[in-house]
Amino acid sequence: MSNTNSTNPTPSAGNIKQSVRPKRKLWKKALILLGLLLSLALGYNAFQNWQASLQLEARLETLRKNGEPLTLKELDSKVLPKEENALTWIRRAKPHTEELNKLLFDYIQSDEYSSLRPNAEQVKMMEEAFAVHKEAFLLYARAAKCPGYQSDWQIIGTRPSEALGEHLENVQETRAIMRHCLSRASLLMAQDKYDEALTQGLQMLALSRHAESEPMVISYLVSIVCRRMGLKVITTVLERSSLNEKQRDKVDLAIAACESNRGLKHALDSERIFGLASLRSHLIRTRFISLVTWNFNREACNYLDLMEAMDHLSSRSYFEIIDEINRLKKRDFGLQTTNVFPLIVDTQIAHNKALALGRSVRLLNALQRKYPQGIPEKIQPNDYPDNLNFWQDPFNGKSLIVHTSADSIFVYSVGENGTDDGGSLDDGKDQGIQIKLQKRISQRSPEN
């Protein structure tokens, strides 16, 4: 029986060569094409790196020519003598500050602390605590009298964010000191020692100005909180007591010193320095550095553009810059810079709110001086004291508003919304102060 199954012929060597050669040619063409694409990509990346680097360096060079600092060391280039640096005395008071934090904790959480009206038990507690830690307030007063404040915080290493913990400790320490001073002021007023309470409030304003010299925006926001605490003490003294001419002059000068934009500019400059350091650290930690350098440089340019714009606006009132801020909101800055933008704007707004509050206290002080028998109920800006340059509301450019009644006086700004909400201070719609005349507990005659 014969085998009918047919077998495939064995391919010859010539056939194998003919089938392999076309595949090799295709692979070669693919590799050549891939190489060309890679070369184009690398060339494009190199061009982008070169262009973005030029743009960044041009911006940095402009900052250098304008004398703007690029490091924290340059920002605080003038070294203060140790004894003239408020931080020296704050640090020496630290053991007392830490103990007072514990002793005053419950009081600071109470309603009596908010109203500056301690009860008998709280008065006794504070008398004992302050007697033991009397030196703390001597050191706080010494810090307030210093001509300046120089932070010792620096950006160390390749991860700037890791150093923030130490910085925040410095900031919170000053805030704790202000709480202690506020507590002491409430005790002094409970003891009918209004002159000493006023002195304490003025020292608090000086300490708040020192706090502005800690770097970064967060420090400036804390300094504003500290300033509000000092103004609260002064306002309460104005509500409950009478001041002589010298005291009123001191109040006016102390609050006027807080109107400078120095602290805001310092915050923006140091925030720019920290932001650049953070962007650089992110670049260093990125694995494929050459492929993202141009993106980093462009983001850095966007960031510098934003900070420069906000720095230029820092010396002007909010009503003058709101249109420019709205234009900046429409710009495409890039993801990281866009994320930072709201914080910078909020800082500008907080600065103007603090400015409005300080001007309200100054105007109340001036009105009480002009009308020692009582501020008229229907008072208009034409009735305000002459030759005062702090009437202007930073949120609308008009005069601050004064409302009086039989039991209260409101002095306020229209606030961020630009609308007079009738002195709505609790919800923050308006910015200013209220004193309740029926709570005045001392009617001493002013002594000239």
C-alpha positions in Angstrom: 0.0 0.0 0.0 1.5 3.2 -1.0 1.7 6.4 1.2 -0.5 9.0 -0.4 0.3 11.8 2.2 2.4 14.5 0.7 5.2 16.2 2.6 6.2 19.9 2.4 9.4 20.5 0.7 12.3 21.6 2.9 13.0 25.4 2.3 16.2 26.0 0.8 18.9 28.4 2.2 18.0 30.9 -0.5 14.4 31.1 0.5 15.3 31.7 4.2 17.5 34.7 3.2 14.8 36.1 1.1 12.3 36.1 4.0 14.6 37.5 6.7 16.1 40.4 4.8 12.9 42.4 4.3 12.2 42.1 8.1 15.7 43.4 8.9 15.2 46.3 6.6 11.9 47.2 8.3 13.5 47.1 11.7 16.4 49.3 10.5 13.9 51.8 9.1 11.9 51.8 12.3 15.1 52.3 14.4 16.2 55.1 12.2 12.8 56.8 12.4 12.8 56.4 16.2 16.2 57.8 16.4 15.2 60.9 14.4 12.1 61.4 16.5 14.2 61.1 19.7 16.7 63.5 18.3 14.0 66.0 17.5 12.5 65.6 21.0 15.9 66.1 22.6 16.5 69.1 20.4 13.2 70.6 21.2 13.7 70.0 24.9 17.2 71.5 24.7 15.8 74.6 23.0 13.0 74.9 25.5 15.6 74.6 28.4 17.8 77.3 26.8 14.9 79.7 26.2 13.3 79.2 29.7 16.7 79.5 31.4 17.3 82.8 29.6 13.9 84.1 30.7 14.5 83.1 34.3 18.0 84.5 34.4 16.7 87.8 32.9 14.1 88.1 35.7 16.6 87.3 38.4 19.1 89.8 37.0 16.4 92.5 37.0 15.7 91.7 40.7 19.4 92.0 41.5 19.8 95.3 39.7 16.8 96.6 41.6 18.4 95.6 44.9 15.8 92.9 45.6 17.0 90.1 47.9 17.2 86.5 46.5 18.1 84.8 49.8 17.1 85.3 53.4 20.6 86.4 54.2 20.3 89.2 51.7 16.9 90.1 53.0 18.3 90.7 56.5 21.8 91.8 55.4 22.2 94.3 58.3 22.9 92.3 61.4 21.4 93.7 64.6 23.5 93.7 67.8 22.3 90.9 70.1 21.0 93.3 72.7 19.0 95.3 70.2 17.3 92.3 68.7 13.8 91.7 70.2 14.2 88.0 69.5 17.0 87.9 72.1 14.6 88.9 74.9 11.8 86.8 73.6 14.1 83.8 73.8 15.3 84.6 77.3 11.6 84.8 78.4 10.9 81.3 76.9 10.9 79.3 80.1 8.4 81.8 81.6 6.3 81.8 78.4 6.0 78.0 78.5 4.9 78.0 82.1 2.4 80.7 81.6 1.0 78.8 78.6 0.0 76.1 81.1 -1.2 78.4 83.9 -3.4 80.6 81.6 -4.7 77.8 79.4 -8.2 77.6 80.9 -8.6 81.4 81.2 -7.6 81.9 77.5 -10.4 79.5 76.5 -13.0 81.3 78.5 -15.6 84.0 77.6 -14.1 86.3 80.3 -10.8 86.3 78.3 -12.7 87.4 75.2 -14.5 90.2 77.0 -11.5 91.2 79.1 -13.6 90.9 82.2 -12.1 88.2 84.4 -14.1 86.9 87.4 -12.9 87.0 91.0 -11.4 83.5 90.7 -9.6 84.3 87.5 -8.3 87.5 89.0 -6.8 85.6 91.9 -5.2 83.0 89.6 -3.6 85.6 87.4 -2.3 87.6 90.3 -0.5 84.5 91.6 0.8 83.5 88.2 2.1 86.9 87.3 3.7 87.3 90.7 5.7 84.2 90.1 6.5 85.1 86.5 7.0 88.8 86.9 10.3 88.6 85.0 8.4 87.5 81.9 6.7 90.8 81.4 10.0 92.7 82.1 11.5 90.7 79.3 8.5 91.2 77.0 8.8 95.0 77.7 12.5 94.9 76.9 11.7 93.2 73.6 9.1 95.8 72.7 11.6 98.6 73.2 14.2 97.1 70.9 14.9 99.0 67.7 14.4 95.9 65.6 13.8 92.2 65.2 15.9 89.7 63.2 14.8 86.2 62.7 17.4 83.4 63.0 15.4 81.0 60.7 17.1 79.9 57.5 16.2 77.7 54.6 18.5 74.7 55.1 19.1 71.7 52.9 17.3 70.6 49.7 13.9 70.4 51.3 12.8 73.8 52.5 9.5 72.5 53.7 11.2 70.4 56.4 12.5 73.6 58.1 9.0 75.1 58.4 8.4 73.4 61.7 11.0 75.5 63.5 9.8 78.6 61.8 6.2 78.1 62.9 7.5 77.5 66.5 9.0 81.0 66.4 5.8 82.5 65.1 3.6 80.8 67.7 5.8 81.8 70.5 5.2 85.5 69.8 1.4 84.8 69.6 1.6 83.1 73.0 3.3 86.1 74.5 0.5 88.4 73.1 -2.1 86.2 74.8 -0.2 86.6 78.1 0.0 90.4 77.7 -3.8 90.5 76.8 -4.5 88.5 80.0 -2.4 90.8 82.1 -4.1 93.8 80.5 -7.5 92.4 81.5 -6.2 91.9 85.1 -5.0 95.5 85.2 -8.3 96.8 84.1 -10.1 94.7 86.6 -7.9 96.4 89.2 -8.8 99.8 87.8 -5.2 100.3 86.6 -6.0 101.7 83.2 -2.8 103.6 82.7 -0.8 100.4 83.1 -3.2 98.5 80.9 -2.8 101.2 78.2 1.0 100.8 78.5 0.6 97.1 78.0 -1.5 97.6 74.9 1.1 99.9 73.4 3.8 97.3 74.1 1.7 94.7 72.3 1.6 96.9 69.2 5.4 97.2 69.3 5.7 93.4 69.6 3.3 92.9 66.7 5.5 95.1 64.5 8.5 93.0 65.5 6.6 89.9 64.5 6.3 91.3 61.0 10.1 90.6 60.6 9.7 86.9 60.7 9.9 85.7 57.1 7.0 84.4 55.0 3.3 85.3 54.6 2.2 83.1 57.4 4.2 85.2 59.9 2.7 88.4 58.6 -0.8 87.0 59.1 0.1 86.1 62.6 1.5 89.6 63.2 -1.8 91.0 62.1 -3.6 88.8 64.7 -1.1 90.1 67.3 -1.8 93.7 66.2 -5.6 93.1 66.6 -5.0 91.9 70.2 -3.1 95.1 71.0 -5.8 97.2 69.4 -8.4 95.4 71.5 -6.7 96.4 74.7 -6.4 100.0 73.6 -10.0 100.1 72.4 -11.2 98.7 75.7 -9.3 101.3 77.6 -10.9 104.0 75.4 -14.3 102.5 76.2 -13.8 102.2 80.0 -11.6 105.1 80.9 -10.5 108.6 79.9 -7.1 109.5 78.6 -5.0 112.6 78.9 -3.5 114.4 76.0 -0.1 112.7 76.2 -1.7 109.3 76.3 -3.8 110.1 73.3 -0.7 111.2 71.4 1.0 107.9 72.3 -1.9 105.9 71.0 -2.0 107.8 67.8 1.7 107.5 67.1 1.8 103.8 68.0 -1.1 102.9 65.6 0.3 105.2 62.9 3.5 103.2 63.0 1.5 100.1 62.1 0.2 101.6 58.9 3.5 101.0 57.1 3.5 98.4 54.3 7.0 97.4 55.4 5.8 94.1 57.0 3.7 93.2 54.0 6.7 93.8 51.6 9.0 91.8 53.9 6.4 89.0 53.8 6.2 89.0 50.0 10.0 89.2 49.5 10.6 86.3 51.9 7.8 84.3 50.4 9.3 84.8 46.9 12.7 83.5 48.3 11.1 80.5 49.9 9.0 79.8 46.8 12.0 79.8 44.5 13.9 77.5 46.9 11.0 75.1 47.0 10.8 75.0 43.2 14.5 74.3 43.0 14.3 71.5 45.5 11.4 69.9 43.5 13.6 70.0 40.5 16.6 68.4 42.3 14.4 65.5 43.5 13.0 64.9 40.0 14.5 61.9 38.3 14.7 63.1 34.7 16.0 66.6 35.4 16.8 67.6 31.8 13.3 66.8 30.7 11.6 69.1 33.2 14.1 71.9 33.6 12.3 74.1 31.1 9.0 73.5 32.8 10.5 74.4 36.2 12.1 77.6 34.8 8.8 78.7 33.2 7.0 78.0 36.5 9.6 80.1 38.3 9.1 82.9 35.8 5.4 82.8 36.4 5.9 82.9 40.1 8.3 85.8 40.0 5.8 87.7 37.7 3.1 87.2 40.3 5.2 88.2 43.3 6.5 91.3 41.5 3.0 92.4 40.6 1.7 91.9 44.2 4.8 93.7 45.6 4.0 96.7 43.4 0.5 96.7 44.8 1.5 96.4 48.4 1.8 100.2 49.0 -1.7 101.0 47.7 -5.1 100.6 49.3 -7.4 97.8 48.3 -9.9 100.0 46.4 -7.0 101.1 44.2 -5.8 97.6 43.4 -8.9 95.5 43.1 -9.1 95.9 39.3 -5.5 94.9 38.9 -6.1 91.9 41.1 -9.0 90.8 39.0 -6.9 91.1 35.9 -4.2 89.0 37.5 -6.8 86.3 38.3 -7.5 85.9 34.6 -3.8 85.2 33.7 -2.6 81.7 33.1 0.3 81.5 35.5 0.7 77.7 35.6 -0.5 75.2 38.2 1.8 75.9 41.1 1.7 79.7 40.9 -2.1 79.6 40.4 -2.3 77.6 43.7 -0.3 80.2 45.5 -2.2 83.2 44.2 -5.3 83.0 46.5 -3.0 83.1 49.6 -1.1 86.2 48.4 -4.4 88.0 47.6 -5.8 87.0 51.0 -2.7 88.5 52.6 -3.3 91.8 50.8 -6.9 91.8 52.0 -5.9 91.0 55.6 -3.4 93.9 55.5 -6.1 96.3 54.5 -8.5 94.9 57.1 -5.9 95.5 59.8 -5.3 99.0 58.3 -9.0 99.7 58.5 -9.2 98.5 62.1 -6.2 100.6 63.2 -7.6 103.7 61.5 -10.9 103.2 63.3 -9.2 103.2 66.7 -7.2 106.3 65.7 -10.4 108.1 64.6 -12.2 107.1 67.8 -9.3 108.4 69.9 -9.3 111.7 67.9 -13.1 112.1 68.3 -12.9 111.6 72.0 -10.2 114.2 72.2 -12.3 116.7 70.2 -15.6 115.9 72.0 -14.6 115.3 75.6 -18.2 115.6 76.7 -19.4 112.9 74.3 -19.3 112.3 70.5 -22.4 113.8 68.8 -25.1 111.2 67.8 -25.5 112.6 64.3 -21.9 113.1 63.3 -20.7 113.5 59.7 -17.1 113.5 58.2 -17.3 117.3 58.2 -17.4 117.1 62.0 -14.3 114.9 62.2 -11.1 116.5 63.7 -9.2 118.6 61.2 -5.8 117.8 59.6 -6.2 114.0 59.9 -4.9 111.9 57.1 -6.3 108.5 58.3 -10.0 109.0 57.6 -9.8 107.2 54.3 -11.4 103.8 54.2 -8.9 101.5 52.4 -11.8 99.5 50.9 -13.6 102.4 49.1 -11.5 105.5 49.4 -14.2 107.4 51.3 -14.3 108.5 54.9 -14.6 105.9 57.7 -18.2 105.7 59.1 -19.2 106.8 62.6 -22.5 105.8 64.1 -23.4 106.9 67.6 -26.4 106.2 69.8 -27.2 106.6 73.5 -25.3 103.5 74.5 -22.8 102.7 71.6 -20.3 104.1 69.2 -19.4 102.4 66.0 -16.4 103.4 63.9 -15.8 101.2 60.9 -14.9 100.5 57.3 -17.2 99.1 54.7 -14.9 96.1 54.4 -14.0 93.8 51.5 -17.5 93.8 50.0 -17.5 97.6 49.7 -20.9 97.9 51.2 -22.0 99.7 54.4 -23.7 96.9 56.4 -24.5 99.2 59.4 -21.5 98.2 61.5 -21.8 94.5 61.1 -18.6 93.6 62.8 -19.2 90.1 64.3 -19.5 88.5 60.9 -16.7 90.6 59.4 -18.8 92.3 56.7 -17.6 95.6 58.1 -14.2 96.2 59.7 -13.9 98.4 62.8 -14.7 98.8 66.5 -17.7 99.3 68.8 -17.6 100.7 72.3 -20.6 100.4 74.6 -20.9 103.5 76.7 -22.9 101.9 79.5 -19.9 99.7 80.3 -17.6 102.6 81.1 -16.4 101.9 84.6 -14.1 104.8 85.2 -14.8 108.5 84.6 -11.5 110.1 85.6 -10.8 113.6 84.5 -8.0 113.7 82.0 -4.7 115.1 83.4 -2.7 117.2 81.0 
